């Protein structure tokens, strides 16, 4: 999932540099959403790992 976040971020940067504002905005929005989903999964995974070690 982090891979796709980086892909959409690169697409957004390239589209923004070339002047395609709509595509850049959409790609940046998708990258941001995927990043936060990845971050939430990371936190859940860390908490689950800590719970497993404690138990």
mmCIF entry with sequence, helices, sheets and N, C-alpha, C, O atoms, coordinates in Angstrom:
data_MODEL
# 
_entry.id   MODEL 
# 
_entity.id                         1 
_entity.type                       polymer 
_entity.pdbx_number_of_molecules   1 
# 
_entity_poly.entity_id                      1 
_entity_poly.type                           'polypeptide(L)' 
_entity_poly.nstd_linkage                   no 
_entity_poly.nstd_monomer                   no 
_entity_poly.pdbx_seq_one_letter_code       
;(UNK)(UNK)(UNK)(UNK)(UNK)(UNK)(UNK)(UNK)(UNK)(UNK)(UNK)(UNK)(UNK)(UNK)(UNK)(UNK)
(UNK)(UNK)(UNK)(UNK)(UNK)(UNK)(UNK)(UNK)(UNK)(UNK)(UNK)(UNK)(UNK)(UNK)(UNK)(UNK)
(UNK)(UNK)(UNK)(UNK)(UNK)(UNK)(UNK)(UNK)(UNK)(UNK)(UNK)(UNK)(UNK)(UNK)(UNK)(UNK)
(UNK)(UNK)(UNK)(UNK)(UNK)(UNK)(UNK)
;
_entity_poly.pdbx_seq_one_letter_code_can   XXXXXXXXXXXXXXXXXXXXXXXXXXXXXXXXXXXXXXXXXXXXXXXXXXXXXXX 
_entity_poly.pdbx_strand_id                 A 
# 
loop_
_entity_poly_seq.entity_id 
_entity_poly_seq.num 
_entity_poly_seq.mon_id 
_entity_poly_seq.hetero 
1 1  UNK n 
1 2  UNK n 
1 3  UNK n 
1 4  UNK n 
1 5  UNK n 
1 6  UNK n 
1 7  UNK n 
1 8  UNK n 
1 9  UNK n 
1 10 UNK n 
1 11 UNK n 
1 12 UNK n 
1 13 UNK n 
1 14 UNK n 
1 15 UNK n 
1 16 UNK n 
1 17 UNK n 
1 18 UNK n 
1 19 UNK n 
1 20 UNK n 
1 21 UNK n 
1 22 UNK n 
1 23 UNK n 
1 24 UNK n 
1 25 UNK n 
1 26 UNK n 
1 27 UNK n 
1 28 UNK n 
1 29 UNK n 
1 30 UNK n 
1 31 UNK n 
1 32 UNK n 
1 33 UNK n 
1 34 UNK n 
1 35 UNK n 
1 36 UNK n 
1 37 UNK n 
1 38 UNK n 
1 39 UNK n 
1 40 UNK n 
1 41 UNK n 
1 42 UNK n 
1 43 UNK n 
1 44 UNK n 
1 45 UNK n 
1 46 UNK n 
1 47 UNK n 
1 48 UNK n 
1 49 UNK n 
1 50 UNK n 
1 51 UNK n 
1 52 UNK n 
1 53 UNK n 
1 54 UNK n 
1 55 UNK n 
# 
_struct_asym.id          A 
_struct_asym.entity_id   1 
# 
loop_
_struct_conf.conf_type_id 
_struct_conf.id 
_struct_conf.pdbx_PDB_helix_id 
_struct_conf.beg_label_comp_id 
_struct_conf.beg_label_asym_id 
_struct_conf.beg_label_seq_id 
_struct_conf.pdbx_beg_PDB_ins_code 
_struct_conf.end_label_comp_id 
_struct_conf.end_label_asym_id 
_struct_conf.end_label_seq_id 
_struct_conf.pdbx_end_PDB_ins_code 
_struct_conf.beg_auth_comp_id 
_struct_conf.beg_auth_asym_id 
_struct_conf.beg_auth_seq_id 
_struct_conf.end_auth_comp_id 
_struct_conf.end_auth_asym_id 
_struct_conf.end_auth_seq_id 
_struct_conf.pdbx_PDB_helix_class 
_struct_conf.details 
_struct_conf.pdbx_PDB_helix_length 
HELX_P HELX_P1 AA1 UNK A 2  ? UNK A 18 ? UNK A 2  UNK A 18 1 ? 17 
HELX_P HELX_P2 AA2 UNK A 21 ? UNK A 54 ? UNK A 21 UNK A 54 1 ? 34 
# 
_struct_conf_type.id          HELX_P 
_struct_conf_type.criteria    ? 
_struct_conf_type.reference   ? 
# 
loop_
_atom_site.group_PDB 
_atom_site.id 
_atom_site.type_symbol 
_atom_site.label_atom_id 
_atom_site.label_alt_id 
_atom_site.label_comp_id 
_atom_site.label_asym_id 
_atom_site.label_entity_id 
_atom_site.label_seq_id 
_atom_site.pdbx_PDB_ins_code 
_atom_site.Cartn_x 
_atom_site.Cartn_y 
_atom_site.Cartn_z 
_atom_site.occupancy 
_atom_site.B_iso_or_equiv 
_atom_site.pdbx_formal_charge 
_atom_site.auth_seq_id 
_atom_site.auth_comp_id 
_atom_site.auth_asym_id 
_atom_site.auth_atom_id 
_atom_site.pdbx_PDB_model_num 
ATOM 1   N N  . UNK A 1 1  ? 0.835  -1.188  0.000   1.00 0.00 ? 1  UNK A N  1 
ATOM 2   C CA . UNK A 1 1  ? 0.000  0.000   0.000   1.00 0.00 ? 1  UNK A CA 1 
ATOM 3   C C  . UNK A 1 1  ? 0.878  1.250   0.000   1.00 0.00 ? 1  UNK A C  1 
ATOM 4   O O  . UNK A 1 1  ? 0.550  2.254   -0.632  1.00 0.00 ? 1  UNK A O  1 
ATOM 5   N N  . UNK A 1 2  ? 1.982  1.174   0.707   1.00 0.00 ? 2  UNK A N  1 
ATOM 6   C CA . UNK A 1 2  ? 2.898  2.310   0.710   1.00 0.00 ? 2  UNK A CA 1 
ATOM 7   C C  . UNK A 1 2  ? 3.469  2.535   -0.686  1.00 0.00 ? 2  UNK A C  1 
ATOM 8   O O  . UNK A 1 2  ? 3.738  3.671   -1.077  1.00 0.00 ? 2  UNK A O  1 
ATOM 9   N N  . UNK A 1 3  ? 3.654  1.450   -1.434  1.00 0.00 ? 3  UNK A N  1 
ATOM 10  C CA . UNK A 1 3  ? 4.128  1.564   -2.813  1.00 0.00 ? 3  UNK A CA 1 
ATOM 11  C C  . UNK A 1 3  ? 3.172  2.403   -3.656  1.00 0.00 ? 3  UNK A C  1 
ATOM 12  O O  . UNK A 1 3  ? 3.605  3.274   -4.410  1.00 0.00 ? 3  UNK A O  1 
ATOM 13  N N  . UNK A 1 4  ? 1.863  2.137   -3.526  1.00 0.00 ? 4  UNK A N  1 
ATOM 14  C CA . UNK A 1 4  ? 0.885  2.879   -4.317  1.00 0.00 ? 4  UNK A CA 1 
ATOM 15  C C  . UNK A 1 4  ? 0.809  4.338   -3.881  1.00 0.00 ? 4  UNK A C  1 
ATOM 16  O O  . UNK A 1 4  ? 0.562  5.221   -4.703  1.00 0.00 ? 4  UNK A O  1 
ATOM 17  N N  . UNK A 1 5  ? 1.020  4.593   -2.590  1.00 0.00 ? 5  UNK A N  1 
ATOM 18  C CA . UNK A 1 5  ? 1.057  5.968   -2.115  1.00 0.00 ? 5  UNK A CA 1 
ATOM 19  C C  . UNK A 1 5  ? 2.182  6.726   -2.789  1.00 0.00 ? 5  UNK A C  1 
ATOM 20  O O  . UNK A 1 5  ? 2.000  7.859   -3.233  1.00 0.00 ? 5  UNK A O  1 
ATOM 21  N N  . UNK A 1 6  ? 3.345  6.098   -2.864  1.00 0.00 ? 6  UNK A N  1 
ATOM 22  C CA . UNK A 1 6  ? 4.484  6.751   -3.506  1.00 0.00 ? 6  UNK A CA 1 
ATOM 23  C C  . UNK A 1 6  ? 4.263  6.921   -5.009  1.00 0.00 ? 6  UNK A C  1 
ATOM 24  O O  . UNK A 1 6  ? 4.681  7.923   -5.589  1.00 0.00 ? 6  UNK A O  1 
ATOM 25  N N  . UNK A 1 7  ? 3.607  5.946   -5.640  1.00 0.00 ? 7  UNK A N  1 
ATOM 26  C CA . UNK A 1 7  ? 3.322  6.056   -7.073  1.00 0.00 ? 7  UNK A CA 1 
ATOM 27  C C  . UNK A 1 7  ? 2.409  7.257   -7.340  1.00 0.00 ? 7  UNK A C  1 
ATOM 28  O O  . UNK A 1 7  ? 2.681  8.056   -8.236  1.00 0.00 ? 7  UNK A O  1 
ATOM 29  N N  . UNK A 1 8  ? 1.326  7.385   -6.564  1.00 0.00 ? 8  UNK A N  1 
ATOM 30  C CA . UNK A 1 8  ? 0.412  8.500   -6.769  1.00 0.00 ? 8  UNK A CA 1 
ATOM 31  C C  . UNK A 1 8  ? 1.075  9.831   -6.424  1.00 0.00 ? 8  UNK A C  1 
ATOM 32  O O  . UNK A 1 8  ? 0.761  10.853  -7.034  1.00 0.00 ? 8  UNK A O  1 
ATOM 33  N N  . UNK A 1 9  ? 1.990  9.832   -5.451  1.00 0.00 ? 9  UNK A N  1 
ATOM 34  C CA . UNK A 1 9  ? 2.707  11.055  -5.115  1.00 0.00 ? 9  UNK A CA 1 
ATOM 35  C C  . UNK A 1 9  ? 3.607  11.488  -6.268  1.00 0.00 ? 9  UNK A C  1 
ATOM 36  O O  . UNK A 1 9  ? 3.666  12.673  -6.597  1.00 0.00 ? 9  UNK A O  1 
ATOM 37  N N  . UNK A 1 10 ? 4.302  10.543  -6.879  1.00 0.00 ? 10 UNK A N  1 
ATOM 38  C CA . UNK A 1 10 ? 5.159  10.863  -8.021  1.00 0.00 ? 10 UNK A CA 1 
ATOM 39  C C  . UNK A 1 10 ? 4.323  11.352  -9.198  1.00 0.00 ? 10 UNK A C  1 
ATOM 40  O O  . UNK A 1 10 ? 4.703  12.306  -9.877  1.00 0.00 ? 10 UNK A O  1 
ATOM 41  N N  . UNK A 1 11 ? 3.189  10.705  -9.441  1.00 0.00 ? 11 UNK A N  1 
ATOM 42  C CA . UNK A 1 11 ? 2.294  11.147  -10.518 1.00 0.00 ? 11 UNK A CA 1 
ATOM 43  C C  . UNK A 1 11 ? 1.811  12.571  -10.251 1.00 0.00 ? 11 UNK A C  1 
ATOM 44  O O  . UNK A 1 11 ? 1.739  13.386  -11.171 1.00 0.00 ? 11 UNK A O  1 
ATOM 45  N N  . UNK A 1 12 ? 1.484  12.872  -9.005  1.00 0.00 ? 12 UNK A N  1 
ATOM 46  C CA . UNK A 1 12 ? 1.023  14.215  -8.652  1.00 0.00 ? 12 UNK A CA 1 
ATOM 47  C C  . UNK A 1 12 ? 2.116  15.250  -8.867  1.00 0.00 ? 12 UNK A C  1 
ATOM 48  O O  . UNK A 1 12 ? 1.846  16.343  -9.364  1.00 0.00 ? 12 UNK A O  1 
ATOM 49  N N  . UNK A 1 13 ? 3.341  14.917  -8.500  1.00 0.00 ? 13 UNK A N  1 
ATOM 50  C CA . UNK A 1 13 ? 4.456  15.860  -8.674  1.00 0.00 ? 13 UNK A CA 1 
ATOM 51  C C  . UNK A 1 13 ? 4.722  16.107  -10.154 1.00 0.00 ? 13 UNK A C  1 
ATOM 52  O O  . UNK A 1 13 ? 4.914  17.250  -10.570 1.00 0.00 ? 13 UNK A O  1 
ATOM 53  N N  . UNK A 1 14 ? 4.734  15.042  -10.945 1.00 0.00 ? 14 UNK A N  1 
ATOM 54  C CA . UNK A 1 14 ? 4.990  15.193  -12.383 1.00 0.00 ? 14 UNK A CA 1 
ATOM 55  C C  . UNK A 1 14 ? 3.860  15.964  -13.054 1.00 0.00 ? 14 UNK A C  1 
ATOM 56  O O  . UNK A 1 14 ? 4.114  16.852  -13.868 1.00 0.00 ? 14 UNK A O  1 
ATOM 57  N N  . UNK A 1 15 ? 2.614  15.632  -12.718 1.00 0.00 ? 15 UNK A N  1 
ATOM 58  C CA . UNK A 1 15 ? 1.473  16.335  -13.317 1.00 0.00 ? 15 UNK A CA 1 
ATOM 59  C C  . UNK A 1 15 ? 1.461  17.803  -12.894 1.00 0.00 ? 15 UNK A C  1 
ATOM 60  O O  . UNK A 1 15 ? 1.120  18.670  -13.699 1.00 0.00 ? 15 UNK A O  1 
ATOM 61  N N  . UNK A 1 16 ? 1.821  18.089  -11.667 1.00 0.00 ? 16 UNK A N  1 
ATOM 62  C CA . UNK A 1 16 ? 1.881  19.471  -11.214 1.00 0.00 ? 16 UNK A CA 1 
ATOM 63  C C  . UNK A 1 16 ? 2.969  20.256  -11.924 1.00 0.00 ? 16 UNK A C  1 
ATOM 64  O O  . UNK A 1 16 ? 2.785  21.429  -12.248 1.00 0.00 ? 16 UNK A O  1 
ATOM 65  N N  . UNK A 1 17 ? 4.105  19.609  -12.165 1.00 0.00 ? 17 UNK A N  1 
ATOM 66  C CA . UNK A 1 17 ? 5.205  20.273  -12.869 1.00 0.00 ? 17 UNK A CA 1 
ATOM 67  C C  . UNK A 1 17 ? 4.847  20.557  -14.323 1.00 0.00 ? 17 UNK A C  1 
ATOM 68  O O  . UNK A 1 17 ? 5.310  21.541  -14.899 1.00 0.00 ? 17 UNK A O  1 
ATOM 69  N N  . UNK A 1 18 ? 4.025  19.698  -14.913 1.00 0.00 ? 18 UNK A N  1 
ATOM 70  C CA . UNK A 1 18 ? 3.638  19.882  -16.307 1.00 0.00 ? 18 UNK A CA 1 
ATOM 71  C C  . UNK A 1 18 ? 2.411  20.772  -16.472 1.00 0.00 ? 18 UNK A C  1 
ATOM 72  O O  . UNK A 1 18 ? 2.027  21.100  -17.595 1.00 0.00 ? 18 UNK A O  1 
ATOM 73  N N  . UNK A 1 19 ? 1.800  21.159  -15.367 1.00 0.00 ? 19 UNK A N  1 
ATOM 74  C CA . UNK A 1 19 ? 0.677  22.083  -15.436 1.00 0.00 ? 19 UNK A CA 1 
ATOM 75  C C  . UNK A 1 19 ? -0.694 21.444  -15.456 1.00 0.00 ? 19 UNK A C  1 
ATOM 76  O O  . UNK A 1 19 ? -1.682 22.130  -15.717 1.00 0.00 ? 19 UNK A O  1 
ATOM 77  N N  . UNK A 1 20 ? -0.787 20.174  -15.194 1.00 0.00 ? 20 UNK A N  1 
ATOM 78  C CA . UNK A 1 20 ? -2.082 19.501  -15.143 1.00 0.00 ? 20 UNK A CA 1 
ATOM 79  C C  . UNK A 1 20 ? -2.607 19.548  -13.705 1.00 0.00 ? 20 UNK A C  1 
ATOM 80  O O  . UNK A 1 20 ? -2.406 18.607  -12.937 1.00 0.00 ? 20 UNK A O  1 
ATOM 81  N N  . UNK A 1 21 ? -3.269 20.628  -13.349 1.00 0.00 ? 21 UNK A N  1 
ATOM 82  C CA . UNK A 1 21 ? -3.695 20.852  -11.974 1.00 0.00 ? 21 UNK A CA 1 
ATOM 83  C C  . UNK A 1 21 ? -4.716 19.857  -11.478 1.00 0.00 ? 21 UNK A C  1 
ATOM 84  O O  . UNK A 1 21 ? -4.638 19.408  -10.335 1.00 0.00 ? 21 UNK A O  1 
ATOM 85  N N  . UNK A 1 22 ? -5.680 19.499  -12.320 1.00 0.00 ? 22 UNK A N  1 
ATOM 86  C CA . UNK A 1 22 ? -6.729 18.568  -11.898 1.00 0.00 ? 22 UNK A CA 1 
ATOM 87  C C  . UNK A 1 22 ? -6.191 17.183  -11.602 1.00 0.00 ? 22 UNK A C  1 
ATOM 88  O O  . UNK A 1 22 ? -6.545 16.569  -10.595 1.00 0.00 ? 22 UNK A O  1 
ATOM 89  N N  . UNK A 1 23 ? -5.333 16.693  -12.484 1.00 0.00 ? 23 UNK A N  1 
ATOM 90  C CA . UNK A 1 23 ? -4.744 15.368  -12.290 1.00 0.00 ? 23 UNK A CA 1 
ATOM 91  C C  . UNK A 1 23 ? -3.815 15.383  -11.085 1.00 0.00 ? 23 UNK A C  1 
ATOM 92  O O  . UNK A 1 23 ? -3.783 14.428  -10.309 1.00 0.00 ? 23 UNK A O  1 
ATOM 93  N N  . UNK A 1 24 ? -3.065 16.456  -10.930 1.00 0.00 ? 24 UNK A N  1 
ATOM 94  C CA . UNK A 1 24 ? -2.146 16.552  -9.794  1.00 0.00 ? 24 UNK A CA 1 
ATOM 95  C C  . UNK A 1 24 ? -2.917 16.573  -8.478  1.00 0.00 ? 24 UNK A C  1 
ATOM 96  O O  . UNK A 1 24 ? -2.518 15.921  -7.513  1.00 0.00 ? 24 UNK A O  1 
ATOM 97  N N  . UNK A 1 25 ? -4.004 17.310  -8.437  1.00 0.00 ? 25 UNK A N  1 
ATOM 98  C CA . UNK A 1 25 ? -4.806 17.380  -7.219  1.00 0.00 ? 25 UNK A CA 1 
ATOM 99  C C  . UNK A 1 25 ? -5.442 16.052  -6.869  1.00 0.00 ? 25 UNK A C  1 
ATOM 100 O O  . UNK A 1 25 ? -5.472 15.648  -5.707  1.00 0.00 ? 25 UNK A O  1 
ATOM 101 N N  . UNK A 1 26 ? -5.952 15.375  -7.891  1.00 0.00 ? 26 UNK A N  1 
ATOM 102 C CA . UNK A 1 26 ? -6.578 14.071  -7.653  1.00 0.00 ? 26 UNK A CA 1 
ATOM 103 C C  . UNK A 1 26 ? -5.551 13.046  -7.187  1.00 0.00 ? 26 UNK A C  1 
ATOM 104 O O  . UNK A 1 26 ? -5.813 12.281  -6.259  1.00 0.00 ? 26 UNK A O  1 
ATOM 105 N N  . UNK A 1 27 ? -4.392 13.027  -7.821  1.00 0.00 ? 27 UNK A N  1 
ATOM 106 C CA . UNK A 1 27 ? -3.350 12.076  -7.434  1.00 0.00 ? 27 UNK A CA 1 
ATOM 107 C C  . UNK A 1 27 ? -2.824 12.365  -6.034  1.00 0.00 ? 27 UNK A C  1 
ATOM 108 O O  . UNK A 1 27 ? -2.557 11.442  -5.264  1.00 0.00 ? 27 UNK A O  1 
ATOM 109 N N  . UNK A 1 28 ? -2.677 13.630  -5.710  1.00 0.00 ? 28 UNK A N  1 
ATOM 110 C CA . UNK A 1 28 ? -2.218 13.987  -4.370  1.00 0.00 ? 28 UNK A CA 1 
ATOM 111 C C  . UNK A 1 28 ? -3.259 13.592  -3.319  1.00 0.00 ? 28 UNK A C  1 
ATOM 112 O O  . UNK A 1 28 ? -2.902 13.137  -2.232  1.00 0.00 ? 28 UNK A O  1 
ATOM 113 N N  . UNK A 1 29 ? -4.522 13.763  -3.635  1.00 0.00 ? 29 UNK A N  1 
ATOM 114 C CA . UNK A 1 29 ? -5.584 13.363  -2.715  1.00 0.00 ? 29 UNK A CA 1 
ATOM 115 C C  . UNK A 1 29 ? -5.596 11.866  -2.477  1.00 0.00 ? 29 UNK A C  1 
ATOM 116 O O  . UNK A 1 29 ? -5.742 11.415  -1.341  1.00 0.00 ? 29 UNK A O  1 
ATOM 117 N N  . UNK A 1 30 ? -5.444 11.091  -3.549  1.00 0.00 ? 30 UNK A N  1 
ATOM 118 C CA . UNK A 1 30 ? -5.400 9.634   -3.421  1.00 0.00 ? 30 UNK A CA 1 
ATOM 119 C C  . UNK A 1 30 ? -4.176 9.211   -2.612  1.00 0.00 ? 30 UNK A C  1 
ATOM 120 O O  . UNK A 1 30 ? -4.271 8.338   -1.750  1.00 0.00 ? 30 UNK A O  1 
ATOM 121 N N  . UNK A 1 31 ? -3.032 9.827   -2.890  1.00 0.00 ? 31 UNK A N  1 
ATOM 122 C CA . UNK A 1 31 ? -1.814 9.497   -2.152  1.00 0.00 ? 31 UNK A CA 1 
ATOM 123 C C  . UNK A 1 31 ? -1.976 9.805   -0.664  1.00 0.00 ? 31 UNK A C  1 
ATOM 124 O O  . UNK A 1 31 ? -1.513 9.041   0.183   1.00 0.00 ? 31 UNK A O  1 
ATOM 125 N N  . UNK A 1 32 ? -2.624 10.910  -0.351  1.00 0.00 ? 32 UNK A N  1 
ATOM 126 C CA . UNK A 1 32 ? -2.829 11.289  1.048   1.00 0.00 ? 32 UNK A CA 1 
ATOM 127 C C  . UNK A 1 32 ? -3.746 10.282  1.754   1.00 0.00 ? 32 UNK A C  1 
ATOM 128 O O  . UNK A 1 32 ? -3.464 9.870   2.879   1.00 0.00 ? 32 UNK A O  1 
ATOM 129 N N  . UNK A 1 33 ? -4.818 9.894   1.108   1.00 0.00 ? 33 UNK A N  1 
ATOM 130 C CA . UNK A 1 33 ? -5.740 8.916   1.694   1.00 0.00 ? 33 UNK A CA 1 
ATOM 131 C C  . UNK A 1 33 ? -5.034 7.585   1.920   1.00 0.00 ? 33 UNK A C  1 
ATOM 132 O O  . UNK A 1 33 ? -5.162 6.994   2.991   1.00 0.00 ? 33 UNK A O  1 
ATOM 133 N N  . UNK A 1 34 ? -4.291 7.106   0.925   1.00 0.00 ? 34 UNK A N  1 
ATOM 134 C CA . UNK A 1 34 ? -3.580 5.838   1.066   1.00 0.00 ? 34 UNK A CA 1 
ATOM 135 C C  . UNK A 1 34 ? -2.523 5.904   2.157   1.00 0.00 ? 34 UNK A C  1 
ATOM 136 O O  . UNK A 1 34 ? -2.304 4.926   2.872   1.00 0.00 ? 34 UNK A O  1 
ATOM 137 N N  . UNK A 1 35 ? -1.865 7.052   2.291   1.00 0.00 ? 35 UNK A N  1 
ATOM 138 C CA . UNK A 1 35 ? -0.860 7.202   3.338   1.00 0.00 ? 35 UNK A CA 1 
ATOM 139 C C  . UNK A 1 35 ? -1.486 7.080   4.717   1.00 0.00 ? 35 UNK A C  1 
ATOM 140 O O  . UNK A 1 35 ? -0.934 6.402   5.584   1.00 0.00 ? 35 UNK A O  1 
ATOM 141 N N  . UNK A 1 36 ? -2.627 7.722   4.937   1.00 0.00 ? 36 UNK A N  1 
ATOM 142 C CA . UNK A 1 36 ? -3.260 7.657   6.247   1.00 0.00 ? 36 UNK A CA 1 
ATOM 143 C C  . UNK A 1 36 ? -3.821 6.263   6.544   1.00 0.00 ? 36 UNK A C  1 
ATOM 144 O O  . UNK A 1 36 ? -3.821 5.825   7.694   1.00 0.00 ? 36 UNK A O  1 
ATOM 145 N N  . UNK A 1 37 ? -4.297 5.573   5.512   1.00 0.00 ? 37 UNK A N  1 
ATOM 146 C CA . UNK A 1 37 ? -4.736 4.190   5.706   1.00 0.00 ? 37 UNK A CA 1 
ATOM 147 C C  . UNK A 1 37 ? -3.541 3.315   6.105   1.00 0.00 ? 37 UNK A C  1 
ATOM 148 O O  . UNK A 1 37 ? -3.643 2.490   7.013   1.00 0.00 ? 37 UNK A O  1 
ATOM 149 N N  . UNK A 1 38 ? -2.412 3.504   5.418   1.00 0.00 ? 38 UNK A N  1 
ATOM 150 C CA . UNK A 1 38 ? -1.200 2.760   5.747   1.00 0.00 ? 38 UNK A CA 1 
ATOM 151 C C  . UNK A 1 38 ? -0.752 3.071   7.172   1.00 0.00 ? 38 UNK A C  1 
ATOM 152 O O  . UNK A 1 38 ? -0.345 2.169   7.906   1.00 0.00 ? 38 UNK A O  1 
ATOM 153 N N  . UNK A 1 39 ? -0.823 4.333   7.563   1.00 0.00 ? 39 UNK A N  1 
ATOM 154 C CA . UNK A 1 39 ? -0.427 4.731   8.912   1.00 0.00 ? 39 UNK A CA 1 
ATOM 155 C C  . UNK A 1 39 ? -1.332 4.091   9.963   1.00 0.00 ? 39 UNK A C  1 
ATOM 156 O O  . UNK A 1 39 ? -0.853 3.651   11.008  1.00 0.00 ? 39 UNK A O  1 
ATOM 157 N N  . UNK A 1 40 ? -2.630 4.039   9.694   1.00 0.00 ? 40 UNK A N  1 
ATOM 158 C CA . UNK A 1 40 ? -3.566 3.408   10.629  1.00 0.00 ? 40 UNK A CA 1 
ATOM 159 C C  . UNK A 1 40 ? -3.268 1.918   10.758  1.00 0.00 ? 40 UNK A C  1 
ATOM 160 O O  . UNK A 1 40 ? -3.295 1.383   11.866  1.00 0.00 ? 40 UNK A O  1 
ATOM 161 N N  . UNK A 1 41 ? -2.986 1.239   9.648   1.00 0.00 ? 41 UNK A N  1 
ATOM 162 C CA . UNK A 1 41 ? -2.640 -0.179  9.700   1.00 0.00 ? 41 UNK A CA 1 
ATOM 163 C C  . UNK A 1 41 ? -1.349 -0.403  10.476  1.00 0.00 ? 41 UNK A C  1 
ATOM 164 O O  . UNK A 1 41 ? -1.221 -1.394  11.196  1.00 0.00 ? 41 UNK A O  1 
ATOM 165 N N  . UNK A 1 42 ? -0.399 0.503   10.337  1.00 0.00 ? 42 UNK A N  1 
ATOM 166 C CA . UNK A 1 42 ? 0.858  0.394   11.064  1.00 0.00 ? 42 UNK A CA 1 
ATOM 167 C C  . UNK A 1 42 ? 0.618  0.488   12.573  1.00 0.00 ? 42 UNK A C  1 
ATOM 168 O O  . UNK A 1 42 ? 1.158  -0.310  13.339  1.00 0.00 ? 42 UNK A O  1 
ATOM 169 N N  . UNK A 1 43 ? -0.184 1.451   12.993  1.00 0.00 ? 43 UNK A N  1 
ATOM 170 C CA . UNK A 1 43 ? -0.469 1.619   14.419  1.00 0.00 ? 43 UNK A CA 1 
ATOM 171 C C  . UNK A 1 43 ? -1.212 0.401   14.966  1.00 0.00 ? 43 UNK A C  1 
ATOM 172 O O  . UNK A 1 43 ? -0.891 -0.084  16.050  1.00 0.00 ? 43 UNK A O  1 
ATOM 173 N N  . UNK A 1 44 ? -2.195 -0.090  14.226  1.00 0.00 ? 44 UNK A N  1 
ATOM 174 C CA . UNK A 1 44 ? -2.940 -1.279  14.658  1.00 0.00 ? 44 UNK A CA 1 
ATOM 175 C C  . UNK A 1 44 ? -2.015 -2.479  14.762  1.00 0.00 ? 44 UNK A C  1 
ATOM 176 O O  . UNK A 1 44 ? -2.121 -3.263  15.704  1.00 0.00 ? 44 UNK A O  1 
ATOM 177 N N  . UNK A 1 45 ? -1.116 -2.630  13.811  1.00 0.00 ? 45 UNK A N  1 
ATOM 178 C CA . UNK A 1 45 ? -0.181 -3.740  13.828  1.00 0.00 ? 45 UNK A CA 1 
ATOM 179 C C  . UNK A 1 45 ? 0.777  -3.649  15.015  1.00 0.00 ? 45 UNK A C  1 
ATOM 180 O O  . UNK A 1 45 ? 1.073  -4.659  15.653  1.00 0.00 ? 45 UNK A O  1 
ATOM 181 N N  . UNK A 1 46 ? 1.258  -2.449  15.311  1.00 0.00 ? 46 UNK A N  1 
ATOM 182 C CA . UNK A 1 46 ? 2.146  -2.278  16.459  1.00 0.00 ? 46 UNK A CA 1 
ATOM 183 C C  . UNK A 1 46 ? 1.439  -2.582  17.771  1.00 0.00 ? 46 UNK A C  1 
ATOM 184 O O  . UNK A 1 46 ? 2.011  -3.229  18.649  1.00 0.00 ? 46 UNK A O  1 
ATOM 185 N N  . UNK A 1 47 ? 0.218  -2.127  17.910  1.00 0.00 ? 47 UNK A N  1 
ATOM 186 C CA . UNK A 1 47 ? -0.549 -2.399  19.134  1.00 0.00 ? 47 UNK A CA 1 
ATOM 187 C C  . UNK A 1 47 ? -0.825 -3.887  19.271  1.00 0.00 ? 47 UNK A C  1 
ATOM 188 O O  . UNK A 1 47 ? -0.714 -4.437  20.367  1.00 0.00 ? 47 UNK A O  1 
ATOM 189 N N  . UNK A 1 48 ? -1.181 -4.544  18.181  1.00 0.00 ? 48 UNK A N  1 
ATOM 190 C CA . UNK A 1 48 ? -1.434 -5.986  18.222  1.00 0.00 ? 48 UNK A CA 1 
ATOM 191 C C  . UNK A 1 48 ? -0.163 -6.745  18.591  1.00 0.00 ? 48 UNK A C  1 
ATOM 192 O O  . UNK A 1 48 ? -0.224 -7.716  19.345  1.00 0.00 ? 48 UNK A O  1 
ATOM 193 N N  . UNK A 1 49 ? 0.985  -6.319  18.073  1.00 0.00 ? 49 UNK A N  1 
ATOM 194 C CA . UNK A 1 49 ? 2.244  -6.967  18.415  1.00 0.00 ? 49 UNK A CA 1 
ATOM 195 C C  . UNK A 1 49 ? 2.603  -6.784  19.877  1.00 0.00 ? 49 UNK A C  1 
ATOM 196 O O  . UNK A 1 49 ? 3.107  -7.713  20.509  1.00 0.00 ? 49 UNK A O  1 
ATOM 197 N N  . UNK A 1 50 ? 2.356  -5.613  20.422  1.00 0.00 ? 50 UNK A N  1 
ATOM 198 C CA . UNK A 1 50 ? 2.623  -5.378  21.840  1.00 0.00 ? 50 UNK A CA 1 
ATOM 199 C C  . UNK A 1 50 ? 1.698  -6.194  22.723  1.00 0.00 ? 50 UNK A C  1 
ATOM 200 O O  . UNK A 1 50 ? 2.121  -6.710  23.757  1.00 0.00 ? 50 UNK A O  1 
ATOM 201 N N  . UNK A 1 51 ? 0.442  -6.314  22.324  1.00 0.00 ? 51 UNK A N  1 
ATOM 202 C CA . UNK A 1 51 ? -0.515 -7.112  23.088  1.00 0.00 ? 51 UNK A CA 1 
ATOM 203 C C  . UNK A 1 51 ? -0.132 -8.599  23.065  1.00 0.00 ? 51 UNK A C  1 
ATOM 204 O O  . UNK A 1 51 ? -0.285 -9.302  24.064  1.00 0.00 ? 51 UNK A O  1 
ATOM 205 N N  . UNK A 1 52 ? 0.356  -9.059  21.940  1.00 0.00 ? 52 UNK A N  1 
ATOM 206 C CA . UNK A 1 52 ? 0.720  -10.461 21.802  1.00 0.00 ? 52 UNK A CA 1 
ATOM 207 C C  . UNK A 1 52 ? 1.928  -10.791 22.684  1.00 0.00 ? 52 UNK A C  1 
ATOM 208 O O  . UNK A 1 52 ? 1.988  -11.858 23.294  1.00 0.00 ? 52 UNK A O  1 
ATOM 209 N N  . UNK A 1 53 ? 2.893  -9.859  22.744  1.00 0.00 ? 53 UNK A N  1 
ATOM 210 C CA . UNK A 1 53 ? 4.079  -10.093 23.573  1.00 0.00 ? 53 UNK A CA 1 
ATOM 211 C C  . UNK A 1 53 ? 3.737  -10.062 25.059  1.00 0.00 ? 53 UNK A C  1 
ATOM 212 O O  . UNK A 1 53 ? 4.293  -10.828 25.847  1.00 0.00 ? 53 UNK A O  1 
ATOM 213 N N  . UNK A 1 54 ? 2.820  -9.173  25.438  1.00 0.00 ? 54 UNK A N  1 
ATOM 214 C CA . UNK A 1 54 ? 2.460  -9.041  26.850  1.00 0.00 ? 54 UNK A CA 1 
ATOM 215 C C  . UNK A 1 54 ? 1.681  -10.264 27.344  1.00 0.00 ? 54 UNK A C  1 
ATOM 216 O O  . UNK A 1 54 ? 1.754  -10.628 28.517  1.00 0.00 ? 54 UNK A O  1 
ATOM 217 N N  . UNK A 1 55 ? 0.946  -10.884 26.439  1.00 0.00 ? 55 UNK A N  1 
ATOM 218 C CA . UNK A 1 55 ? 0.072  -11.988 26.845  1.00 0.00 ? 55 UNK A CA 1 
ATOM 219 C C  . UNK A 1 55 ? 0.673  -13.317 26.756  1.00 0.00 ? 55 UNK A C  1 
ATOM 220 O O  . UNK A 1 55 ? 0.021  -14.311 27.074  1.00 0.00 ? 55 UNK A O  1 
# 
